[in-house]
């Protein structure tokens, strides 16, 4: 997808980032990103992805907006009790005319995934589905006002190899928006510049990010995974 003049004007600043450029922006515009879980934790990531120019977001969340969701960036008080997907679509629509935001369609084939699932089981299941599909994905693990994100490019150690084994973290606080934005940034790098990010786990503690490479656990099924062809 080539960039029209109005698209170039829209993303002029990020097109000037060294190593990014029009080719990377075109990859973003051609992407279909499945976002699993769109509560308060995910809201900052959704804003980030839309404003960065990801072509299509597929929102996957069956729940309604709860009062706890109002701590995020998306949902106004009037949205409580309505579908999270519908409320998020309404909130994101004004942010970009070039991005399509829809409910995740049954049988949809995403090219990347962002997992902000509310439970460990759902996070592992969603990440495994992305691994089996051979697509890059990032999993967000909130813990209070910080937490971790796990980046999994095709062929890298899977999320089950890299996830926290300490169980669920503390309930998310408003500062978790920084973690969500970090997760979105990691996914953008994976999509726009394949090969620029290896499998890694990034911990965010008191505003300080620390990254380490992920390692494959002995006997894990991901040991036989190979990067998908471009």
Backbone as CSV, one residue per row, in Angstrom:
resi,resn,N_x,N_y,N_z,CA_x,CA_y,CA_z,C_x,C_y,C_z
1,UNK,0.855,-1.188,0.000,0.000,0.000,0.000,0.892,1.241,0.000
2,UNK,0.870,1.997,-1.093,1.695,3.201,-1.178,1.039,4.331,-0.399
3,UNK,1.857,5.272,0.054,1.357,6.366,0.873,0.896,7.527,-0.001
4,UNK,-0.330,7.956,0.188,-0.849,9.133,-0.499,-0.325,10.383,0.196
5,UNK,-0.519,11.521,-0.438,-0.017,12.771,0.129,-0.639,13.050,1.490
6,UNK,-1.939,12.754,1.655,-2.573,13.039,2.944,-2.065,12.104,4.037
7,UNK,-1.708,10.887,3.672,-1.127,9.973,4.653,0.288,10.400,5.030
8,UNK,1.040,10.837,4.055,2.389,11.329,4.351,2.311,12.524,5.292
9,UNK,1.350,13.403,5.055,1.180,14.566,5.931,0.769,14.129,7.335
10,UNK,-0.072,13.111,7.423,-0.560,12.650,8.733,0.566,12.089,9.585
11,UNK,1.487,11.344,8.981,2.547,10.697,9.744,3.928,11.273,9.443
12,UNK,3.965,12.547,9.095,5.217,13.185,8.679,6.299,13.070,9.746
13,UNK,5.937,13.238,10.984,6.956,13.217,12.040,7.589,11.846,12.204
14,UNK,6.770,10.791,12.250,7.372,9.480,12.452,8.083,8.984,11.202
15,UNK,7.719,9.506,10.032,8.443,9.126,8.820,9.880,9.642,8.838
16,UNK,10.147,10.632,9.690,11.493,11.193,9.792,12.365,10.441,10.797
17,UNK,11.772,9.512,11.548,12.544,8.751,12.525,13.573,7.890,11.788
18,UNK,14.855,7.999,12.155,15.886,7.202,11.473,15.554,5.713,11.485
19,UNK,15.658,5.080,10.319,15.395,3.657,10.212,13.939,3.291,10.038
20,UNK,13.037,4.294,10.035,11.611,4.000,9.878,11.223,4.196,8.413
21,UNK,10.773,5.367,8.038,10.527,5.673,6.632,9.219,5.137,6.078
22,UNK,9.004,5.376,4.787,7.724,5.050,4.145,7.468,3.552,4.078
23,UNK,8.508,2.759,3.867,8.291,1.313,3.762,7.741,0.744,5.062
24,UNK,8.266,1.211,6.182,7.775,0.747,7.476,6.338,1.203,7.704
25,UNK,6.035,2.445,7.314,4.668,2.948,7.479,3.696,2.163,6.615
26,UNK,4.119,1.779,5.432,3.263,0.982,4.558,2.963,-0.385,5.180
27,UNK,3.954,-0.956,5.876,3.704,-2.235,6.558,2.647,-2.066,7.646
28,UNK,2.734,-0.965,8.381,1.728,-0.721,9.414,0.341,-0.580,8.805
29,UNK,0.238,0.157,7.708,-1.058,0.368,7.073,-1.663,-0.937,6.556
30,UNK,-0.821,-1.881,6.202,-1.305,-3.157,5.697,-1.566,-4.183,6.781
31,UNK,-1.334,-3.809,8.041,-1.452,-4.766,9.140,-2.894,-4.944,9.606
32,UNK,-3.166,-6.130,10.125,-4.433,-6.447,10.777,-4.090,-6.964,12.177
33,UNK,-4.357,-6.157,13.179,-3.932,-6.480,14.536,-5.124,-6.910,15.383
34,UNK,-5.040,-8.099,15.911,-6.043,-8.583,16.873,-5.622,-8.137,18.272
35,UNK,-6.508,-7.427,18.953,-6.243,-6.994,20.323,-7.164,-7.784,21.244
36,UNK,-6.577,-8.604,22.104,-7.338,-9.461,23.006,-7.420,-8.787,24.373
37,UNK,-8.619,-8.363,24.753,-8.819,-7.658,26.012,-8.679,-6.158,25.807
38,UNK,-9.752,-5.413,26.026,-9.696,-3.965,25.779,-10.259,-3.202,26.983
39,UNK,-9.815,-3.621,28.170,-10.212,-2.921,29.382,-9.324,-1.700,29.592
40,UNK,-9.284,-1.171,30.820,-8.501,0.029,31.100,-7.017,-0.168,30.796
41,UNK,-6.520,-1.389,30.988,-5.102,-1.653,30.729,-4.762,-1.429,29.267
42,UNK,-5.638,-1.866,28.374,-5.346,-1.813,26.941,-5.572,-0.447,26.318
43,UNK,-6.272,0.447,26.997,-6.741,1.664,26.333,-5.615,2.514,25.768
44,UNK,-4.536,2.702,26.522,-3.424,3.515,26.014,-2.781,2.862,24.794
45,UNK,-2.706,1.525,24.790,-2.134,0.816,23.644,-2.989,1.004,22.402
46,UNK,-4.302,0.993,22.567,-5.186,1.189,21.420,-5.006,2.576,20.816
47,UNK,-4.928,3.586,21.659,-4.684,4.947,21.169,-3.353,5.014,20.422
48,UNK,-2.342,4.399,20.976,-1.002,4.398,20.381,-1.036,3.741,19.000
49,UNK,-1.687,2.584,18.889,-1.720,1.861,17.614,-2.483,2.643,16.548
50,UNK,-3.597,3.258,16.937,-4.366,4.037,15.967,-3.568,5.236,15.485
51,UNK,-2.959,5.963,16.394,-2.233,7.162,15.993,-0.944,6.846,15.237
52,UNK,-0.415,5.633,15.430,0.769,5.230,14.676,0.437,4.830,13.248
53,UNK,-0.855,4.535,12.973,-1.254,4.224,11.610,-1.382,2.756,11.279
54,UNK,-1.673,1.910,12.279,-1.960,0.505,11.982,-3.258,0.450,11.170
55,UNK,-3.243,-0.246,10.063,-4.363,-0.192,9.124,-5.681,-0.666,9.664
56,UNK,-5.669,-1.778,10.406,-6.928,-2.327,10.909,-6.705,-2.923,12.293
57,UNK,-7.565,-2.543,13.233,-7.572,-3.132,14.564,-8.816,-3.988,14.707
58,UNK,-8.621,-5.211,15.152,-9.729,-6.111,15.442,-9.804,-6.272,16.957
59,UNK,-10.882,-5.809,17.554,-11.033,-5.819,19.005,-11.757,-7.080,19.451
60,UNK,-11.133,-7.802,20.376,-11.655,-9.086,20.822,-11.908,-9.026,22.331
61,UNK,-13.148,-8.738,22.697,-13.507,-8.661,24.114,-15.031,-8.750,24.219
62,UNK,-15.549,-9.751,24.899,-17.014,-9.921,24.967,-17.675,-9.124,26.090
63,UNK,-16.878,-8.457,26.923,-17.427,-7.837,28.130,-17.955,-6.420,27.883
64,UNK,-18.712,-5.928,28.850,-19.186,-4.547,28.848,-18.233,-3.659,29.650
65,UNK,-18.312,-2.376,29.408,-17.508,-1.417,30.154,-17.944,-1.430,31.618
66,UNK,-16.959,-1.534,32.511,-17.237,-1.516,33.948,-16.702,-0.223,34.548
67,UNK,-17.107,0.135,35.757,-16.554,1.339,36.393,-15.039,1.326,36.479
68,UNK,-14.430,0.143,36.643,-12.974,0.060,36.724,-12.300,0.481,35.419
69,UNK,-13.006,0.338,34.303,-12.435,0.690,33.004,-12.268,2.196,32.828
70,UNK,-12.940,2.982,33.641,-12.900,4.435,33.482,-11.533,5.001,33.843
71,UNK,-10.683,4.190,34.489,-9.337,4.650,34.833,-8.437,4.741,33.602
72,UNK,-8.869,4.149,32.493,-8.070,4.188,31.268,-8.303,5.450,30.471
73,UNK,-7.884,5.420,29.212,-7.905,6.598,28.350,-9.124,6.654,27.437
74,UNK,-9.929,5.617,27.397,-10.936,5.522,26.342,-12.362,5.795,26.765
75,UNK,-12.769,5.232,27.892,-14.197,5.128,28.168,-14.695,6.255,29.069
76,UNK,-15.721,6.995,28.622,-16.351,8.007,29.472,-17.337,7.335,30.431
77,UNK,-17.734,8.015,31.493,-18.696,7.420,32.436,-19.978,6.933,31.766
78,UNK,-20.395,7.608,30.716,-21.638,7.217,30.041,-21.530,5.864,29.342
79,UNK,-20.311,5.353,29.180,-20.118,4.076,28.482,-20.326,2.869,29.391
80,UNK,-20.376,3.077,30.708,-20.523,1.954,31.632,-21.800,1.173,31.305
81,UNK,-21.640,-0.146,31.196,-22.767,-1.011,30.866,-22.947,-1.283,29.388
82,UNK,-22.208,-0.564,28.543,-22.270,-0.811,27.100,-21.113,-1.709,26.675
83,UNK,-21.188,-2.234,25.484,-20.144,-3.114,24.966,-18.795,-2.397,24.914
84,UNK,-17.759,-3.040,25.441,-16.414,-2.462,25.361,-16.001,-2.214,23.908
85,UNK,-16.303,-3.178,23.043,-15.904,-3.027,21.644,-16.581,-1.811,21.018
86,UNK,-17.893,-1.678,21.211,-18.606,-0.550,20.606,-18.135,0.777,21.187
87,UNK,-17.913,0.822,22.507,-17.456,2.058,23.140,-16.050,2.426,22.682
88,UNK,-15.193,1.427,22.535,-13.826,1.695,22.085,-13.825,2.182,20.633
89,UNK,-14.631,1.591,19.800,-14.713,2.035,18.407,-15.130,3.497,18.333
90,UNK,-16.118,3.878,19.138,-16.585,5.262,19.127,-15.495,6.218,19.609
91,UNK,-14.723,5.789,20.611,-13.676,6.651,21.153,-12.476,6.773,20.214
92,UNK,-12.183,5.705,19.469,-10.994,5.698,18.612,-11.245,6.321,17.241
93,UNK,-12.484,6.307,16.780,-12.794,6.789,15.432,-12.290,8.198,15.143
94,UNK,-12.408,9.163,16.080,-11.950,10.521,15.765,-10.439,10.674,15.689
95,UNK,-9.689,9.653,16.107,-8.236,9.806,16.201,-7.521,9.646,14.859
96,UNK,-8.147,8.977,13.913,-7.522,8.808,12.598,-8.565,8.386,11.574
97,UNK,-8.518,9.034,10.421,-9.428,8.678,9.336,-8.891,7.523,8.510
98,UNK,-7.668,7.084,8.797,-7.009,6.085,7.954,-6.942,4.705,8.600
99,UNK,-7.519,4.576,9.777,-7.463,3.310,10.507,-8.876,2.781,10.700
100,UNK,-9.067,1.503,10.431,-10.371,0.879,10.586,-10.373,0.052,11.873
101,UNK,-11.351,0.296,12.733,-11.466,-0.416,14.003,-12.768,-1.204,13.999
102,UNK,-12.670,-2.520,14.149,-13.839,-3.387,14.080,-13.792,-4.440,15.178
103,UNK,-14.914,-5.089,15.386,-14.951,-6.276,16.247,-14.184,-7.405,15.560
104,UNK,-13.459,-8.201,16.340,-12.723,-9.325,15.754,-13.705,-10.273,15.067
105,UNK,-13.530,-10.505,13.765,-14.480,-11.355,13.041,-14.164,-12.836,13.233
106,UNK,-15.188,-13.638,13.336,-14.982,-15.077,13.419,-14.218,-15.552,12.183
107,UNK,-13.126,-16.249,12.418,-12.315,-16.727,11.307,-11.365,-15.686,10.754
108,UNK,-11.280,-14.526,11.387,-10.367,-13.488,10.922,-8.919,-13.954,10.965
109,UNK,-8.110,-13.466,10.032,-6.701,-13.858,9.949,-5.838,-12.622,10.221
110,UNK,-5.437,-12.408,11.471,-4.614,-11.241,11.785,-3.179,-11.431,11.325
111,UNK,-2.459,-10.317,11.185,-1.035,-10.377,10.862,-0.178,-10.116,12.088
112,UNK,-0.797,-9.740,13.208,-0.096,-9.519,14.475,-1.138,-9.493,15.578
113,UNK,-0.684,-9.602,16.833,-1.624,-9.607,17.948,-1.023,-8.901,19.157
114,UNK,-1.904,-8.219,19.879,-1.554,-7.615,21.160,-2.481,-8.232,22.198
115,UNK,-1.898,-8.859,23.205,-2.674,-9.589,24.204,-2.656,-8.817,25.521
116,UNK,-3.824,-8.307,25.906,-4.000,-7.623,27.196,-5.076,-8.360,27.981
117,UNK,-5.018,-9.665,27.959,-6.060,-10.498,28.525,-6.141,-10.337,30.042
118,UNK,-7.341,-10.463,30.620,-7.504,-10.269,32.060,-7.073,-11.446,32.919
119,UNK,-6.766,-12.588,32.314,-6.352,-13.757,33.091,-5.140,-14.410,32.443
120,UNK,-4.378,-15.129,33.260,-3.198,-15.827,32.752,-3.600,-16.874,31.730
121,UNK,-4.670,-17.597,32.013,-5.114,-18.654,31.091,-5.459,-18.065,29.727
122,UNK,-6.184,-16.963,29.705,-6.558,-16.350,28.432,-5.345,-15.790,27.719
123,UNK,-4.400,-15.236,28.477,-3.186,-14.703,27.863,-2.375,-15.816,27.202
124,UNK,-2.211,-16.927,27.914,-1.450,-18.049,27.365,-2.149,-18.614,26.130
125,UNK,-3.465,-18.771,26.205,-4.218,-19.325,25.080,-4.131,-18.424,23.856
126,UNK,-4.295,-17.120,24.053,-4.249,-16.174,22.931,-2.857,-16.096,22.328
127,UNK,-1.842,-16.096,23.182,-0.464,-16.036,22.687,-0.111,-17.312,21.919
128,UNK,-0.593,-18.453,22.405,-0.309,-19.709,21.709,-0.983,-19.740,20.341
129,UNK,-2.190,-19.189,20.250,-2.863,-19.119,18.952,-2.060,-18.262,17.981
130,UNK,-1.496,-17.155,18.466,-0.674,-16.297,17.611,0.616,-17.003,17.207
131,UNK,1.214,-17.737,18.148,2.447,-18.472,17.812,2.186,-19.512,16.733
132,UNK,1.095,-20.245,16.890,0.764,-21.281,15.904,0.471,-20.672,14.534
133,UNK,-0.058,-19.453,14.531,-0.331,-18.771,13.265,0.924,-18.159,12.660
134,UNK,2.013,-18.152,13.412,3.272,-17.623,12.896,3.307,-16.112,12.783
135,UNK,2.554,-15.425,13.669,2.519,-13.961,13.587,3.193,-13.342,14.809
136,UNK,3.783,-12.151,14.652,4.382,-11.474,15.810,3.305,-11.081,16.807
137,UNK,3.648,-11.167,18.094,2.683,-10.788,19.117,3.388,-10.309,20.370
138,UNK,2.659,-9.522,21.124,3.168,-8.962,22.377,2.118,-9.198,23.445
139,UNK,2.570,-9.620,24.623,1.671,-9.862,25.750,1.988,-8.858,26.853
140,UNK,0.949,-8.207,27.362,1.092,-7.225,28.432,0.721,-7.877,29.759
141,UNK,1.625,-7.775,30.750,1.393,-8.319,32.088,1.370,-7.172,33.093
142,UNK,0.219,-6.622,33.435,0.171,-5.497,34.373,0.444,-5.934,35.811
143,UNK,1.057,-5.031,36.565,1.311,-5.266,37.989,1.347,-3.901,38.669
144,UNK,0.216,-3.488,39.236,0.144,-2.160,39.823,0.281,-1.086,38.753
145,UNK,1.240,-0.173,38.944,1.465,0.863,37.927,2.609,0.504,36.995
146,UNK,3.022,-0.761,37.005,4.068,-1.241,36.108,3.735,-2.628,35.614
147,UNK,4.764,-3.464,35.487,4.564,-4.821,35.017,5.599,-5.193,33.974
148,UNK,5.181,-5.944,32.972,6.111,-6.404,31.943,5.385,-6.584,30.626
149,UNK,6.135,-6.522,29.536,5.631,-6.909,28.223,6.573,-7.956,27.651
150,UNK,5.995,-8.919,26.960,6.784,-9.988,26.343,6.592,-9.909,24.838
151,UNK,7.692,-9.708,24.124,7.664,-9.609,22.658,8.036,-10.959,22.063
152,UNK,7.204,-11.434,21.144,7.415,-12.751,20.552,7.354,-12.645,19.030
153,UNK,8.494,-12.396,18.376,8.501,-12.474,16.912,8.421,-13.931,16.474
154,UNK,8.033,-14.191,15.229,7.956,-15.582,14.770,9.264,-16.322,14.982
155,UNK,9.184,-17.525,15.554,10.357,-18.348,15.778,11.045,-18.126,17.099
156,UNK,10.660,-17.100,17.862,11.281,-16.807,19.149,10.686,-17.694,20.242
157,UNK,11.325,-17.756,21.407,10.702,-18.467,22.534,9.296,-17.939,22.792
158,UNK,8.382,-18.832,23.081,6.967,-18.454,23.189,6.678,-17.754,24.514
159,UNK,5.453,-17.285,24.630,5.066,-16.577,25.844,5.108,-17.496,27.060
160,UNK,4.735,-18.741,26.896,4.769,-19.669,28.032,6.177,-19.846,28.568
161,UNK,7.174,-19.714,27.713,8.568,-19.796,28.151,9.000,-18.545,28.917
162,UNK,8.374,-17.419,28.613,8.861,-16.138,29.127,7.961,-15.491,30.165
163,UNK,6.767,-16.038,30.384,5.824,-15.354,31.260,6.255,-15.433,32.713
164,UNK,5.659,-14.551,33.506,5.900,-14.573,34.942,5.285,-15.825,35.545
165,UNK,5.999,-16.455,36.467,5.465,-17.641,37.142,4.978,-17.297,38.543
166,UNK,4.924,-16.010,38.849,4.514,-15.580,40.184,3.004,-15.453,40.311
167,UNK,2.276,-15.748,39.244,0.828,-15.612,39.264,0.407,-14.208,38.889
168,UNK,-0.870,-13.896,39.097,-1.397,-12.590,38.720,-0.748,-11.483,39.543
169,UNK,-0.500,-10.343,38.880,0.099,-9.214,39.570,-0.938,-8.430,40.367
170,UNK,-0.496,-7.316,40.937,-1.418,-6.449,41.674,-2.434,-5.833,40.721
171,UNK,-3.583,-5.418,41.231,-4.571,-4.769,40.363,-3.967,-3.572,39.647
172,UNK,-4.299,-3.372,38.381,-3.715,-2.262,37.618,-4.067,-0.902,38.235
173,UNK,-3.109,0.024,38.168,-3.303,1.403,38.588,-3.193,2.300,37.361
174,UNK,-3.600,3.579,37.457,-3.568,4.455,36.275,-2.218,4.511,35.572
175,UNK,-1.126,4.375,36.336,0.200,4.439,35.722,0.504,3.303,34.768
176,UNK,-0.373,2.277,34.736,-0.151,1.146,33.833,-0.279,1.569,32.373
177,UNK,-0.785,2.773,32.115,-0.860,3.272,30.738,0.513,3.272,30.084
178,UNK,1.559,3.552,30.858,2.913,3.535,30.304,3.298,2.137,29.845
179,UNK,2.881,1.128,30.591,3.166,-0.253,30.205,2.427,-0.616,28.925
180,UNK,1.169,-0.213,28.828,0.383,-0.502,27.629,0.990,0.167,26.402
181,UNK,1.422,1.424,26.561,2.061,2.125,25.447,3.358,1.434,25.046
182,UNK,4.097,0.931,26.031,5.320,0.188,25.734,5.004,-1.075,24.940
183,UNK,3.936,-1.771,25.324,3.543,-2.960,24.569,3.188,-2.636,23.131
184,UNK,2.468,-1.525,22.933,2.127,-1.109,21.573,3.377,-0.760,20.779
185,UNK,4.327,-0.073,21.415,5.568,0.297,20.729,6.359,-0.938,20.311
186,UNK,6.401,-1.941,21.184,7.086,-3.185,20.839,6.435,-3.845,19.626
187,UNK,5.104,-3.871,19.606,4.414,-4.505,18.486,4.632,-3.727,17.194
188,UNK,4.654,-2.419,17.276,4.902,-1.601,16.085,6.278,-1.903,15.513
189,UNK,7.264,-2.037,16.372,8.603,-2.401,15.885,8.582,-3.768,15.194
190,UNK,7.882,-4.727,15.789,7.826,-6.056,15.193,7.171,-6.040,13.819
191,UNK,6.134,-5.212,13.658,5.416,-5.158,12.391,6.128,-4.310,11.352
192,UNK,6.605,-3.143,11.756,7.158,-2.188,10.803,8.575,-2.530,10.382
193,UNK,9.322,-3.135,11.290,10.727,-3.440,11.016,11.027,-4.870,11.440
194,UNK,10.561,-5.841,10.667,10.792,-7.242,11.038,12.276,-7.509,11.263
195,UNK,12.565,-8.200,12.354,13.953,-8.496,12.689,14.598,-7.469,13.589
196,UNK,13.902,-6.346,13.838,14.499,-5.301,14.670,14.394,-5.620,16.151
197,UNK,13.441,-6.477,16.522,13.248,-6.843,17.916,13.306,-8.361,18.025
198,UNK,14.196,-8.850,18.877,14.246,-10.283,19.137,13.285,-10.598,20.272
199,UNK,13.091,-11.875,20.538,12.240,-12.237,21.659,12.802,-11.658,22.944
200,UNK,11.991,-10.925,23.672,12.493,-10.326,24.907,11.351,-10.035,25.871
201,UNK,11.754,-9.898,27.127,10.832,-9.529,28.195,11.300,-8.190,28.759
202,UNK,10.402,-7.208,28.755,10.745,-5.876,29.234,9.972,-5.607,30.514
203,UNK,10.696,-5.443,31.625,10.081,-5.141,32.914,10.026,-3.628,33.091
204,UNK,8.889,-3.124,33.560,8.731,-1.701,33.847,8.436,-1.549,35.331
205,UNK,9.406,-1.021,36.068,9.286,-0.866,37.518,9.609,0.581,37.886
206,UNK,8.638,1.263,38.467,8.793,2.664,38.874,9.275,3.535,37.718
207,UNK,8.727,3.263,36.536,9.042,4.063,35.365,10.331,3.714,34.666
208,UNK,11.054,2.718,35.147,12.330,2.322,34.551,12.153,0.981,33.840
209,UNK,12.498,0.942,32.563,12.357,-0.282,31.763,13.681,-1.032,31.700
210,UNK,13.610,-2.343,31.887,14.776,-3.214,31.799,14.424,-4.400,30.923
211,UNK,15.231,-4.627,29.886,14.940,-5.703,28.936,15.943,-6.839,29.068
212,UNK,15.460,-8.044,28.854,16.342,-9.217,28.791,15.822,-10.166,27.729
213,UNK,16.703,-10.880,27.049,16.254,-11.839,26.029,15.460,-12.974,26.669
214,UNK,14.486,-13.478,25.956,13.750,-14.640,26.442,14.523,-15.908,26.095
215,UNK,14.287,-16.948,26.866,14.967,-18.227,26.655,13.934,-19.332,26.555
216,UNK,14.206,-20.279,25.683,13.264,-21.369,25.469,13.395,-22.411,26.582
217,UNK,12.266,-22.840,27.125,12.277,-23.883,28.130,12.469,-25.252,27.471
218,UNK,13.213,-26.102,28.147,13.464,-27.435,27.607,12.157,-28.175,27.381
219,UNK,12.012,-28.744,26.201,10.841,-29.546,25.894,9.632,-28.766,25.429
220,UNK,9.728,-27.432,25.356,8.570,-26.650,24.936,8.259,-26.904,23.462
221,UNK,6.978,-26.883,23.133,6.546,-27.141,21.758,7.062,-26.080,20.792
222,UNK,7.396,-24.874,21.298,7.859,-23.818,20.410,9.262,-24.066,19.877
223,UNK,9.940,-25.104,20.375,11.298,-25.385,19.925,11.349,-25.698,18.439
224,UNK,10.255,-26.217,17.897,10.240,-26.545,16.469,9.673,-25.456,15.605
225,UNK,9.334,-24.295,16.198,8.744,-23.206,15.426,9.780,-22.553,14.539
226,UNK,9.355,-22.163,13.364,10.216,-21.471,12.429,9.563,-20.142,12.049
227,UNK,10.366,-19.116,11.790,9.777,-17.834,11.365,8.938,-18.005,10.118
228,UNK,7.784,-17.338,10.106,6.932,-17.405,8.918,7.572,-16.644,7.772
229,UNK,7.329,-17.096,6.552,7.859,-16.405,5.392,7.154,-15.071,5.204
230,UNK,7.913,-14.061,4.768,7.336,-12.737,4.569,6.376,-12.767,3.400
